[in-house]
């Protein structure tokens, strides 16, 4: 028995110490990798948010002012008078250049600066819903001053319409992008909303009887909605209209002559990270950060809000259907 070898207490203690060091190193490595992955994922999410919504806005802005013309068609001309498709868009046009008609504006592009919510929303109607979020009052200050609102109007054609039943062949839509103040799990931020309105006016309606509707019950195929949340964690959204010389155009519906001078729209969208974990760890108390916007003073962030990661996208979109 005296010749049988064993493990001494000192050897056991040394083994425990070495194992502890290895486990600690593995945990530290995992923690670093996990934090890096979280930061990379958050940054990728910010970038993806910007790319997705920018592509949507670009598509709509390029449609601004578009009109559909059926033109001459031999088969159509042989139809009975009450079943012919009109060669041209018969929908009325409202410039919206008065207080009474501003909400009905058909101007191809309208921009409201520093506006939260849909400015053209009918009084007394509720705000667009965002499931899982709390919509804050517009007077509530979230992270910073924000944002611009843009309305885009363009025409379309519905080949399935029943003209004998008085349905519209020619369509007119108003796409709006605006911001709402939101709260989720105690975190307050802005969200980008998109609404789609439809100009309801049957053939033969007298001037002034048409109206913009957002209720899906009044839209064929549920083609309208008062506002859907497109992206969250918005920090700033700016739109600036420019003419062919690069001069800024005041794209207000009460200035209709200038609205048709618009040739392009500059825009910037800034989103922040969903969390501040892992960003700016050494940020000292009172240190400020800022972002630049179009046509507004730089937004200054200090202390708690400065710790979020932010990403801005600037681009110019040409209005190919406006001009001449």
N, C-alpha and C positions, 0 to 999 in steps of 0.2 A: 504493500500500500504506500510505503514511503517513496517508492520509485515512480508512482503515477503523477504525471504533470497536470497542472491546472492553471486557472486564470487568477491572478492575484487581484486584490482590491485596487491597487494602483493602475493595473492594466485596464480594469473595467472603467475606472474614472477617466482615463485617457481616451478610451473608446467613446464614452459618452460625450466628452468635450468635442472630439473630432466630429461625431455625428451631429452635434448641435450646430457646429460651425457650418457644416455642409447644408443642413436644413435651413439655417438662417440665410445662407448665400442663395439657395434655391428660391426662398420666399422673396428675398430682395429682387432677384432677377425677374420673378413672376410679376411682382408689383410694378417694376419699371416697365416691363413689356405691356402689362394690362393698361397702365396709365397712358403709355404712348399710343396704344391701339384706340383707347377712348378718345384721345385728342385728334388722332387722324380721322376716326369715324365722324367726329363732330364737325371737323373742318370739311370733310367730304360732303356731309349733310348740308352745310351752309352753301357750298358751291352748287350742289344739285338743286337746292331750292331756288337759287338765283337763275340757273340755266333753264329750269322748267318753266317758271313764270315769265321769264323774258321771252321765250319762244312763243308763249301764248299771246302776250301783248303785241309782239312784233306782227304776228299773223293778223290780229284784229286791226291794228293801226294801218296796215297796208290795204285793208278793205275799206277804210274810211272814204265816204263819198261815192262808193260804187253804185251804179244804177244798171238795172237789167232792161234791155230793149229786145222785145220779141221780133220786131220788124215785120217784113212782108213774108208771108207763107201762103202758097197757093191753096193748100188744103184748108188752112184756117179761113181764107177769104171765101171759100165755098160754103162755110157753115151758115146757119140761120143767124140773123142779126143779133139775137139775144144770146147766142152761144159763141160768138167770136171772141178770141183773146185780143184785147187792145194791143196795138203795136207798141205803145209807149206806156210808161209808168203813169197811172192815173191818180196815184196817191197825192194828197195835198202836202204842201210844204209850209212849215211854221218856223220862221227864223228864231223865235224866242227872244225877241229884242225888247220885250216889255216885262214888267213884274208879273203881269197876269199870264203871259205866254211862256215865260222862261222854263217852266217845268215841261212844256211840250216841245221844246226846241228840237229841230231836225238838223241843226248844224252838224257837219261831218265830224268835227273834233271840238270838244269843249273841255277846258281845264279849269278846275277850281283849286286855287293855291291854299295851302294850310287848312285843309278841311278833313275832319274826322267824320266818317259815316257818309251816307248817300245824301247829298244836298238836295237832289231833286225828288227825294222820297215824298210820297203823298202824306200830308200831315195826318196824324192819328193812327198811322199804320205802324206795326211793330218792327223792331230791328231784325235783320236776318239771323237765323238761329245757327249756332255752332255747337253740336252735341258734345258734351263733356267739358265745355268751357262756360265761363261766366262772362257775359258781355258787360263791360263796365260803362258807367255813365260817361258821356263825351267830355264832361268837365273834369274827369279824373285824370290826373297827371300820371303817366305810366313811366317810361324811361327817359323820354325827351320829347321835344316838340316834333310833330309829324302830321300830316303827310299831304300829298296832293291827290286829287281825284280827277279821273279822265273819263269822258263819255265818247264813244265812237259809234257813228250811225252809218249804216250801209244798206243797200237793197239786195233783194234776192228774188227767186221765182219758184213757185210751187206748181209743178206740172200736174199734181194729183188733185188740185182744187176743182170743185164742181161749180163752174161759173153759172149754171142754170139755177143753182141753189143760193146764189149770191155770195159764194165764197171768194176769197181773194186769190188771184193768180200772182199778183205782185206783192212782195213782202218788204217790210222795213223793220230793221232791228236796231236796238241801242244796247251796246255792250258797255258796261261800266266797271271800272276798277277803283276800289276805295279801301280805306283802312278802318278797322274797328279796334277799340281797346279791349283786350281779353285778359282773363285770369285763369290759370290752371295750376292746381296744387300749390297755391300760394305765390306762384310766379306770375308777374304782370308783364305783358308785352303787347305789341300790335299784331294783327293778322290781316292778310290781304284777302279781300272779298271780291267776287266777280258776280255781277248780275246781268241778266239778259231780258230786255223788254221787247215787246212786239207791238207794232202800230196797228191797231185794230180799226179798219175802215172798209166797209163793204162797198162794192161797186155801186155808184149812184148816191152814196151818202153826201149830204150837203156839207159845204165847207164848215169846219169847226166841230163836226161830230166825231171825228177820229180821236183816239186816245191811246196813250202808252199803257199797256197792261203787263203785269208780272205774275198774275194769278194763273197757275197752270190750267185751271178749269176753263179759262178763256182763250187758251193757246192751243192750236192744233198739235197733237202729239206731245203735250206737256213740254213745249219748247221754250218756256219762260220760267224764270225763278228770280226771287227778290234779292238773293245774295247767298253765295256758297263760299265757304272758307277754302281758299286755294293754298295758302302757305301761312305758317305761323312764325313767330320770332322775328317779325319785321322791325327794323329800326328806323328806316327812312325810305320814302318813295317820292320821287320828284319827276315832274314832266315840264319841259319847256318847248314851246312851238317856235319854229323858225321859218322865215320866208326864203325865197330863192337867193337872196343876198346874204343870208346868214343872220339877219336881224331878228330879234325876239318879237314874236307876235302875241299880243294879248288875246288868248283864245277864250274870250268870255262870250257867252251867247248874246249879250247886249252890244256886241261890237261886230255884227255879221259881215260887214264889208272886209274886215281884216281876216276873218276866219278862213276865207277862201284863198288867202295869200299863203296859207301854210304849205310848206313843201317838205318839211321833215319835223320830227319830234325827238329831242334829246331826252333821255331818261336815265335815272340812276335808282337802283334799288340796293338797300343795305340790310343784311340779315345778321343776326347774332347767333352765337352758339346756344344750344339748349342748356348747357351748364357752364360754370366757370372753373370746374375742377381741373387742375393741371395747367391752367393758363395764367401767366404772369404771377408766378408764385412769390416773386420777390417785390411785388408792387407795394410801395410804401404808402402809408396813410397820407391822404391829401394829394397824392400824385394824380394828375388828370390825363386823359386821352381824348382825342377828338376825331371826328369824321367830317369830310367835306360833302356838301350837297350842291344841287343846282339852284341858284337863285336865292339861297338862304345862308344865314350866318353859320359858321362851323358849329357842330353840336359838341358840347363839352361834357365829358363823363368823368366823375371823380369817385373815389372810394369804391363802394360795392359794385356799382354799375360798370366801372372801368375794367373790371376783371374779366368781362366776357370777351370772347373772340368775335370779331366782326369782319365781314367781307362785303365789299361794294362792287357793283357791276355798272359800268357806264357804256352806253351805246347810242347810236343815232339810227332812227328808222325813217325811211322815206315814204311819203304818202303818195303812192303811185297813181291814185285816182283823182287827185286834186291838181288843178292847174289850168292854164289857158284862159 
